[in-house]
Structure formats: structure tokens, C-alpha cells
Amino acid sequence: MRNLNVVLKPEPYQRSFFTQRERMSGMYCGRGTGKSWVMHGKGSLALANGENVLYLTPTNSLLRKQMMPRICANLRSWGLEPTWNKADESITVAGSPGILWGASYLNYDEVCRGIDGISTVCYDELAKCEDIEELFAAVVPTMRGAKFPPQQIFASTPRKGSQCDRMVLKGELGRVVTGATIDDNTHVTAEERANMKEWLKGDLFDQEILGKILAGDVECAVFPKECFGRIWLPPRGTPSMGIDCAGYGRDCNVFYVIDDVHILEKHKVEVADTFEMNNIARRLISKHGIRQVSIDGTGGYGQGIYDMLKIDPQLDVHFVNFGGAAEENNKFANARAEMYFRLADGMRREFRLDDAETEEELRILSSETTTSGKALLIPKETIKKVLGRSPDSADALALAYYWRKKLSTINVANNSLYDGGRRMFG
């Protein structure tokens, strides 16, 4: 290939990833240290060099909305002409024999089958992968027949109690850069540093800012590890729905439909007016036989759909202001704390969660006790800073579960029987 005008300005702790080719190496540091910048920079350089690359991220959404566009932007800035095939999530460069395949920790197995000749593998936020050994078992065979010395690089913020934490501590992931913090990254402004640190305290600060590997669950976790990974149970109970309303910002409107033991359906839409939200809700109500709906009333975004649904005499509709008073106001500082603790209690007993995005949002949730002895959750802004997004899915699920204890009363009053979410008669 022709000479490229590549301009990269790595920090000292990032340089080895661009100057050395080790079989396995990674960055295990706090947020704001440029880990993802190293990943998409390394992946872009390998592709520009004619290599076959496999690039993995936690979710398909993150891959499509952030990583693939960033790689294409890098290549264009170097005078290359990338082609992004969104059908199979691959990038090629005009005049180069290489190809970059994109995948997530949710679909890597189907992507890895049938491809080979991969010489560079990039794992972004590896700690979010639930089974790293299974991931490696699928990825390593793709590196047979590579024309360049194979290398695997990863980057991640530690995740309390994760498999990745344990593997790093045991030295099973090669050479690992640790100890770098946002203060070492000269590309981050003082205002950005202050903003990142403002909402993080205690264990969260140590893990998310300092990049320390901590033992066990998040301090004062609302959803400890025993809430997750439970065996599947058959559908049971009357369906209910939670709707988290986002208005017209960057957050998502999320509809969660559940029964007593698991998720029946999850639907996300980024921008939707009241009429579209109502149409989605009505479709789900009809499909699943929903009898109860709880709507996010914080900020007033859900007022329109609440007004449209509350006129239905067959529906038990709740408008929940997260900052409003809790039903058990002697235990909980507000409705937000109460609904999440009710969900956590349900997950300890019988409710099963099989949605990776929602699990990530719940695992980071912790609480504290007010001076009056009531449970109070960490601010939602703290979660946004850590995740890089609003916990919309978790909010919708907590809403869906909040008032399920009323459903038995509703069923008796309506003399109705349900089977797996579908009304049989009544």
C-alpha cells in the first residue's frame, strides 16, 4: 500500500500497543484513559496495513453507533477510502487485501464461524463479556492461516466480581497496563475530569476512576450477584408493562413486558411522539393481554401516553414520579428506591433476567441510608457517567415490576384467568 499520513499521539502508557506486537496484551484502567481510542486506533492501523481484523464490543448497538464509524473516520483521515458493509458489519479499504469484521459479545459465535486468517483481534471492554473462556474458544480458531503474527489486545475498566478481574489478577491475559487514570490523559480537559469525578464516591471511584480491581459485589449493591444467572422458569402470572419515557433527547423510550418470572418482550425506540408511543403500547397490550401499566412520570414526558391509557377500564395504570413519595415511606426515601428494591427482592426469589444491557445497568446500582434511616439510591447522573448512557432499560423493568402485587386483586375482581400471558376467558 502507499505511504500513509498517519498522525497518532498516544500517551506514554498507550505507546506499546502501537510499537510492539505481543500475543496478548491489554489496558485495565479507569474511565477516561483512552482505552477505546487505543482499540479503534490499533484496529484501524492493522486494517490499513492489509491485515484481517476482528473487532469485538459489548453490544451490537455500541459497535454500529460508535466503533465502526470511528474506524471509518480514522481511515478517511489517513487518505484511505473505507467501505462499511452494514449487512455483515465489515469494513474494507480500496486497494487493500484486508478486512475488518465487527461483532459483539452477544453474537460473536455466529460471526466467527467460517472466517479465518485473522491476525489482530481487539476486545473492547472485555470485562463485560460474561464467559471469556468461551469467547476465546470461538475467536482463536479464526486466527489460523494468518499472514501476520497473531495478536490479541483488550481494553476494559475493571468490573467488580467479573471473570476478567479474576483472569487479570491470575496473569492469564498477558501483559496488562494498569494504574493509568483520567489524570494521565492529556487529551481530557480539566472540566471533563471534574465532571467525571463529581458523582463517583467510595468503591465506585476506586473502580471507575482509579481502575482498581475490587473484591465481591459493588459496595451496598442493590442487586448482588445472586440476583443473576438463575435457571429459567416457564411463564407464570398476568403480564404487566413498564414504560420509561425519554422525551426527545438522546435517551431511549423503553417498553418492558414481564410476568411473574421473566421477560416477555422488550421494545426500544429512540424518538417517538405521544401517538406513536400509544400505538406501541396498545400493540403490546393486545399481544400479551397486559392488565397493568406503570409509566415514568418524572419530567412529565409520559403525561400524554398516561392520559391515553388511563381511560381504558381494563387497565390498572400508574404514573410514577421517581422523586415522589414511596408507598412504604418509612423504609424508602422515594418511589425510585422503592421500585428498585422491590425488583431486587423479586429477582432473589423468582424473577429471572436474561437481558445483558439491563443486567449491566442493575449491577452498578448501589444505595445509601439517609439520616432518617431510609434507603436512597445513588443519583441517576452517577450511573449515566459510569455507563455513558441513561439506564432506561433498568428503569422500564423496575416500573413493570413495581405494582405487580396488585395484579392478584385485579384478577379476582375481573374473574379472569391467564395462561402464559394470554387471557383464556373472563
KANOR-V354636 format. One record per residue. N is the residue number from 1. SS is DSSP state (hx for helix, st for strand, lp for the rest). Layout:
N,SS ; N,SS
This chain:
1,lp ; 2,lp ; 3,lp ; 4,lp ; 5,lp ; 6,lp ; 7,lp ; 8,lp ; 9,lp ; 10,lp ; 11,lp ; 12,lp ; 13,lp ; 14,lp ; 15,lp ; 16,hx ; 17,hx ; 18,hx ; 19,hx ; 20,lp ; 21,lp ; 22,lp ; 23,lp ; 24,st ; 25,st ; 26,st ; 27,st ; 28,st ; 29,lp ; 30,lp ; 31,lp ; 32,lp ; 33,lp ; 34,lp ; 35,hx ; 36,hx ; 37,hx ; 38,hx ; 39,hx ; 40,hx ; 41,hx ; 42,hx ; 43,hx ; 44,hx ; 45,hx ; 46,hx ; 47,hx ; 48,hx ; 49,lp ; 50,lp ; 51,lp ; 52,st ; 53,st ; 54,st ; 55,st ; 56,st ; 57,st ; 58,lp ; 59,lp ; 60,hx ; 61,hx ; 62,hx ; 63,hx ; 64,hx ; 65,hx ; 66,hx ; 67,hx ; 68,hx ; 69,hx ; 70,hx ; 71,hx ; 72,hx ; 73,hx ; 74,hx ; 75,hx ; 76,hx ; 77,hx ; 78,lp ; 79,lp ; 80,lp ; 81,lp ; 82,st ; 83,st ; 84,st ; 85,st ; 86,lp ; 87,lp ; 88,lp ; 89,lp ; 90,st ; 91,st ; 92,st ; 93,st ; 94,lp ; 95,lp ; 96,lp ; 97,lp ; 98,lp ; 99,st ; 100,st ; 101,st ; 102,st ; 103,st ; 104,st ; 105,lp ; 106,lp ; 107,lp ; 108,hx ; 109,hx ; 110,hx ; 111,hx ; 112,hx ; 113,lp ; 114,lp ; 115,lp ; 116,lp ; 117,lp ; 118,lp ; 119,lp ; 120,st ; 121,st ; 122,st ; 123,st ; 124,st ; 125,lp ; 126,hx ; 127,hx ; 128,hx ; 129,lp ; 130,lp ; 131,lp ; 132,hx ; 133,hx ; 134,hx ; 135,hx ; 136,hx ; 137,hx ; 138,hx ; 139,hx ; 140,hx ; 141,hx ; 142,hx ; 143,hx ; 144,lp ; 145,lp ; 146,lp ; 147,lp ; 148,lp ; 149,lp ; 150,lp ; 151,st ; 152,st ; 153,st ; 154,st ; 155,st ; 156,st ; 157,lp ; 158,lp ; 159,lp ; 160,lp ; 161,lp ; 162,lp ; 163,hx ; 164,hx ; 165,hx ; 166,hx ; 167,hx ; 168,hx ; 169,hx ; 170,lp ; 171,lp ; 172,lp ; 173,lp ; 174,lp ; 175,st ; 176,st ; 177,st ; 178,st ; 179,lp ; 180,lp ; 181,lp ; 182,hx ; 183,hx ; 184,hx ; 185,lp ; 186,lp ; 187,lp ; 188,lp ; 189,lp ; 190,hx ; 191,hx ; 192,hx ; 193,hx ; 194,hx ; 195,hx ; 196,hx ; 197,hx ; 198,hx ; 199,lp ; 200,lp ; 201,lp ; 202,hx ; 203,hx ; 204,hx ; 205,hx ; 206,hx ; 207,hx ; 208,hx ; 209,lp ; 210,lp ; 211,lp ; 212,lp ; 213,lp ; 214,lp ; 215,lp ; 216,lp ; 217,lp ; 218,lp ; 219,lp ; 220,lp ; 221,st ; 222,lp ; 223,lp ; 224,lp ; 225,hx ; 226,hx ; 227,hx ; 228,lp ; 229,lp ; 230,lp ; 231,lp ; 232,lp ; 233,lp ; 234,lp ; 235,lp ; 236,lp ; 237,lp ; 238,lp ; 239,lp ; 240,st ; 241,st ; 242,st ; 243,st ; 244,st ; 245,lp ; 246,lp ; 247,lp ; 248,lp ; 249,lp ; 250,lp ; 251,lp ; 252,lp ; 253,st ; 254,st ; 255,st ; 256,st ; 257,st ; 258,st ; 259,lp ; 260,lp ; 261,lp ; 262,lp ; 263,st ; 264,st ; 265,st ; 266,st ; 267,st ; 268,st ; 269,st ; 270,lp ; 271,lp ; 272,lp ; 273,lp ; 274,hx ; 275,hx ; 276,hx ; 277,hx ; 278,hx ; 279,hx ; 280,hx ; 281,hx ; 282,hx ; 283,hx ; 284,hx ; 285,hx ; 286,hx ; 287,hx ; 288,hx ; 289,lp ; 290,lp ; 291,lp ; 292,st ; 293,st ; 294,st ; 295,st ; 296,st ; 297,lp ; 298,hx ; 299,hx ; 300,hx ; 301,lp ; 302,lp ; 303,hx ; 304,hx ; 305,hx ; 306,hx ; 307,hx ; 308,hx ; 309,hx ; 310,lp ; 311,lp ; 312,lp ; 313,lp ; 314,lp ; 315,lp ; 316,st ; 317,st ; 318,st ; 319,st ; 320,st ; 321,lp ; 322,lp ; 323,lp ; 324,lp ; 325,lp ; 326,lp ; 327,lp ; 328,lp ; 329,lp ; 330,lp ; 331,lp ; 332,st ; 333,lp ; 334,lp ; 335,hx ; 336,hx ; 337,hx ; 338,hx ; 339,hx ; 340,hx ; 341,hx ; 342,hx ; 343,hx ; 344,hx ; 345,hx ; 346,hx ; 347,hx ; 348,hx ; 349,hx ; 350,lp ; 351,lp ; 352,lp ; 353,lp ; 354,lp ; 355,lp ; 356,hx ; 357,hx ; 358,hx ; 359,hx ; 360,hx ; 361,hx ; 362,hx ; 363,hx ; 364,lp ; 365,lp ; 366,st ; 367,st ; 368,st ; 369,st ; 370,lp ; 371,lp ; 372,lp ; 373,lp ; 374,lp ; 375,st ; 376,st ; 377,st ; 378,lp ; 379,lp ; 380,hx ; 381,hx ; 382,hx ; 383,hx ; 384,hx ; 385,hx ; 386,hx ; 387,hx ; 388,lp ; 389,lp ; 390,lp ; 391,lp ; 392,hx ; 393,hx ; 394,hx ; 395,hx ; 396,hx ; 397,hx ; 398,hx ; 399,hx ; 400,hx ; 401,hx ; 402,hx ; 403,lp ; 404,hx ; 405,hx ; 406,hx ; 407,hx ; 408,hx ; 409,hx ; 410,hx ; 411,hx ; 412,hx ; 413,hx ; 414,hx ; 415,lp ; 416,lp ; 417,st ; 418,st ; 419,st ; 420,lp ; 421,lp ; 422,st ; 423,st ; 424,st ; 425,st ; 426,lp
